[in-house]
């Protein structure tokens, strides 16, 4: 039995609350147990400066931050320079969301996803990706309703979940206590149809068997389908 009573293949309670804030084009509170992330989507009617003017694609980018009291000890705000961890997570969120969109249908615009962790208990990047997809979907539907887009560029839903090996057993959706002492730490991002977008896995100590990795992938795949089924209706 795990420290919070869950079965090895069981996620924490997952919940998405749309329109959590009022100023963004779309906003979502994504909750994975005690991990809580506010994710917003903003439309900018221009492409990044680095993109060629002849490039027919729009763009999706992401920013991520841990708020000071999101962790058990206060973390410093990253004002002038973001950490390597923050950069890695921002890029992961952006890559994941771009992978499920036909960017040529976005037009000359950038959609910015902001993920702000207000409470961290493990799995913040996965919660940010899931909340990011919901916010993106809601924003796109609102732009269609407002006549800014002719059709949805979304190809299919995506989701993300963490998994790993703890005390020799493969477990799903690690909380902070489990993650901090796991022998293997993994994050999977997949589509609704089961295609892999990203699979990050690291042995924190001794190497592990390929059979265990296959178990992690299968457990993650099944969980991702269930998470997508929990997504709220984002029709404008």
C-alpha positions as a printed NumPy array, in Angstrom:
array([[  0.   ,   0.   ,   0.   ],
       [  1.317,   3.458,  -0.917],
       [  1.719,   6.294,   1.563],
       [ -1.663,   7.793,   0.6  ],
       [ -3.526,   4.478,   0.314],
       [ -3.617,   4.294,  -3.493],
       [ -3.1  ,   1.178,  -5.571],
       [  0.059,   1.132,  -7.713],
       [ -1.956,   1.793, -10.902],
       [ -4.137,   4.52 ,  -9.398],
       [ -3.75 ,   8.267,  -9.989],
       [ -4.489,  10.875,  -7.404],
       [ -7.837,  12.669,  -7.649],
       [ -7.678,  14.744, -10.834],
       [ -9.867,  17.773, -11.461],
       [-10.004,  20.613, -14.003],
       [-11.869,  23.848, -13.28 ],
       [-12.254,  26.09 , -16.334],
       [-12.493,  29.895, -16.227],
       [-10.712,  29.936, -12.879],
       [ -9.564,  33.506, -13.568],
       [-11.423,  36.126, -15.616],
       [ -8.817,  38.15 , -17.562],
       [ -7.173,  35.486, -19.718],
       [ -8.69 ,  34.227, -22.965],
       [ -8.892,  30.856, -21.212],
       [ -7.905,  29.68 , -17.757],
       [ -7.903,  26.335, -15.951],
       [ -7.097,  25.164, -12.452],
       [ -5.515,  21.723, -12.891],
       [ -5.419,  19.594,  -9.732],
       [ -3.539,  16.311,  -9.344],
       [ -4.121,  15.545,  -5.685],
       [ -2.371,  18.278,  -3.727],
       [ -0.57 ,  19.586,  -6.813],
       [ -2.452,  22.63 ,  -8.107],
       [ -1.528,  24.634, -11.202],
       [ -3.256,  27.672, -12.7  ],
       [ -2.865,  27.49 , -16.481],
       [ -3.893,  30.308, -18.798],
       [ -3.916,  30.811, -22.567],
       [ -3.351,  34.19 , -24.223],
       [ -3.54 ,  35.075, -27.919],
       [ -0.902,  37.374, -29.425],
       [ -1.704,  38.397, -33.02 ],
       [  1.871,  38.114, -34.215],
       [  4.442,  35.378, -34.616],
       [  7.795,  35.233, -32.768],
       [ 10.462,  37.511, -34.245],
       [ 12.733,  34.564, -35.017],
       [ 10.184,  32.977, -37.39 ],
       [ 10.645,  33.64 , -41.087],
       [  7.956,  35.892, -42.551],
       [  7.352,  33.307, -45.258],
       [  6.764,  30.572, -42.687],
       [  3.095,  29.598, -42.866],
       [  2.93 ,  28.387, -39.277],
       [  1.681,  30.066, -36.161],
       [  3.267,  29.207, -32.833],
       [  2.522,  27.941, -29.332],
       [  4.911,  28.652, -26.483],
       [  4.83 ,  28.199, -22.717],
       [  6.105,  29.738, -19.509],
       [  6.221,  27.896, -16.185],
       [  6.864,  29.018, -12.636],
       [  6.718,  27.802,  -9.069],
       [  5.144,  30.45 ,  -6.868],
       [  7.138,  31.17 ,  -3.677],
       [  4.886,  29.315,  -1.229],
       [  4.025,  26.43 ,  -3.552],
       [  6.662,  24.287,  -1.827],
       [  7.206,  23.403,   1.835],
       [ 10.031,  25.93 ,   2.09 ],
       [  9.675,  29.246,   0.261],
       [ 11.295,  29.214,  -3.186],
       [ 12.74 ,  32.364,  -4.731],
       [ 11.   ,  34.019,  -7.66 ],
       [ 12.992,  33.697, -10.873],
       [ 13.068,  37.368, -11.818],
       [ 16.132,  37.933, -13.98 ],
       [ 17.124,  34.392, -14.977],
       [ 15.165,  31.15 , -15.012],
       [ 16.71 ,  27.921, -13.772],
       [ 17.639,  25.011, -15.987],
       [ 14.718,  23.022, -14.547],
       [ 12.257,  25.791, -15.411],
       [ 13.616,  26.061, -18.963],
       [ 13.323,  22.305, -19.418],
       [  9.696,  22.24 , -18.237],
       [  8.694,  25.272, -20.328],
       [ 10.131,  23.669, -23.445],
       [  8.429,  20.367, -22.652],
       [  5.016,  22.033, -22.29 ],
       [  5.48 ,  23.96 , -25.535],
       [  6.675,  20.9  , -27.494],
       [  3.821,  18.797, -26.178],
       [  1.123,  21.295, -27.147],
       [  2.612,  22.048, -30.569],
       [  2.644,  18.333, -31.337],
       [ -1.15 ,  18.078, -31.207],
       [ -1.828,  21.134, -33.404],
       [ -1.624,  21.873, -37.117],
       [  0.312,  25.109, -36.734],
       [ -0.45 ,  26.17 , -40.31 ],
       [ -4.094,  26.655, -39.258],
       [ -3.198,  29.082, -36.478],
       [ -2.386,  31.969, -38.803],
       [  0.089,  34.708, -37.918],
       [ -0.31 ,  34.429, -34.166],
       [  1.254,  33.035, -31.033],
       [ -0.711,  31.339, -28.282],
       [  1.065,  31.681, -24.949],
       [  0.449,  29.128, -22.223],
       [  1.331,  30.231, -18.683],
       [  1.527,  27.551, -15.996],
       [  1.87 ,  28.859, -12.443],
       [  2.193,  26.254,  -9.715],
       [  0.385,  27.439,  -6.593],
       [  0.924,  24.174,  -4.699],
       [  3.491,  21.508,  -5.542],
       [  3.273,  17.873,  -4.465],
       [  4.94 ,  16.109,  -7.393],
       [  3.978,  15.897, -11.064],
       [  3.778,  19.636, -11.71 ],
       [  4.972,  19.357, -15.325],
       [  2.348,  16.706, -16.102],
       [ -0.422,  18.751, -14.493],
       [  0.79 ,  21.781, -16.476],
       [  0.625,  19.892, -19.775],
       [ -2.87 ,  18.562, -19.071],
       [ -4.104,  21.961, -17.911],
       [ -2.329,  23.513, -20.887],
       [ -4.218,  21.31 , -23.319],
       [ -7.567,  22.199, -21.717],
       [ -6.73 ,  25.931, -21.76 ],
       [ -5.531,  25.729, -25.372],
       [ -8.673,  23.903, -26.488],
       [-10.914,  26.415, -24.727],
       [ -8.999,  29.377, -26.194],
       [ -9.181,  27.984, -29.725],
       [-12.915,  27.375, -29.495],
       [-13.396,  30.957, -28.32 ],
       [-11.305,  32.296, -31.198],
       [-13.441,  30.302, -33.636],
       [-16.595,  31.774, -32.08 ],
       [-15.102,  35.282, -32.359],
       [-14.226,  34.744, -36.025],
       [-10.442,  34.787, -35.495],
       [-10.061,  31.179, -36.631],
       [-12.021,  29.327, -39.297],
       [-11.514,  25.849, -37.855],
       [ -9.807,  24.105, -34.986],
       [ -6.137,  23.279, -35.59 ],
       [ -6.148,  20.632, -32.837],
       [ -5.386,  17.175, -34.232],
       [ -6.242,  15.15 , -31.132],
       [ -6.172,  15.501, -27.352],
       [ -3.002,  14.852, -25.363],
       [ -2.24 ,  14.279, -21.693],
       [  0.722,  13.547, -19.45 ],
       [  1.334,  11.5  , -16.319],
       [  4.267,  10.553, -14.126],
       [  5.266,   7.017, -13.169],
       [  8.278,   5.336, -11.65 ],
       [  9.718,   2.553,  -9.543],
       [  9.446,   2.876,  -5.778],
       [ 10.523,   0.139,  -3.377],
       [ 10.955,  -2.109,  -6.395],
       [  7.38 ,  -1.659,  -7.666],
       [  6.083,   0.247, -10.688],
       [  3.712,   2.996,  -9.518],
       [  1.679,   5.716, -11.195],
       [  1.363,   9.465, -10.587],
       [  4.   ,   9.925,  -7.892],
       [  3.453,  12.463,  -5.153],
       [  6.426,  14.401,  -3.778],
       [  7.303,  11.923,  -1.035],
       [  7.351,   9.048,  -3.523],
       [  9.166,  11.031,  -6.189],
       [ 11.924,  12.146,  -3.831],
       [ 12.811,   8.537,  -2.937],
       [ 11.992,   6.708,  -6.205],
       [ 14.561,   4.46 ,  -7.869],
       [ 13.236,   5.429, -11.312],
       [ 11.42 ,   8.614, -12.319],
       [  9.431,   8.842, -15.578],
       [  7.104,  11.271, -17.34 ],
       [  5.027,  10.276, -20.352],
       [  3.162,  12.518, -22.794],
       [  0.853,  10.735, -25.239],
       [ -2.045,  11.357, -27.585],
       [ -5.558,  10.004, -27.206],
       [ -4.788,   7.438, -29.907],
       [ -1.828,   6.181, -27.862],
       [  1.031,   7.742, -29.808],
       [  4.081,   8.833, -27.831],
       [  5.003,  12.532, -27.803],
       [  7.625,  12.381, -25.105],
       [  8.878,   9.728, -22.689],
       [ 11.375,  10.864, -20.075],
       [ 12.814,   8.212, -17.779],
       [ 15.816,   8.209, -15.471],
       [ 17.299,   5.667, -13.108],
       [ 18.211,   7.571,  -9.969],
       [ 20.622,   4.82 ,  -8.914],
       [ 21.049,   1.321, -10.279],
       [ 19.987,   0.531, -13.87 ],
       [ 16.653,  -1.233, -14.265],
       [ 15.252,  -3.946, -16.527],
       [ 13.557,  -3.203, -19.844],
       [ 10.524,  -5.172, -18.615],
       [ 10.003,  -2.58 , -15.888],
       [ 10.206,   0.217, -18.447],
       [  7.567,  -1.526, -20.567],
       [  5.342,  -1.73 , -17.479],
       [  5.806,   2.011, -16.905],
       [  4.843,   2.777, -20.515],
       [  1.736,   0.574, -20.388],
       [  0.629,   1.958, -17.027],
       [  1.112,   5.515, -18.302],
       [ -0.762,   4.819, -21.549],
       [ -3.81 ,   3.508, -19.699],
       [ -3.783,   6.427, -17.258],
       [ -3.511,   9.009, -20.022],
       [ -6.682,   7.688, -21.655],
       [ -8.505,   8.065, -18.333],
       [ -7.165,  11.598, -17.804],
       [ -8.37 ,  12.668, -21.263],
       [-11.805,  11.301, -20.379],
       [-11.812,  13.686, -17.387],
       [-11.269,  16.779, -19.55 ],
       [-14.168,  19.24 , -19.323],
       [-16.196,  20.3  , -22.326],
       [-14.399,  23.287, -23.881],
       [-16.955,  24.139, -26.551],
       [-17.406,  27.911, -26.545]])
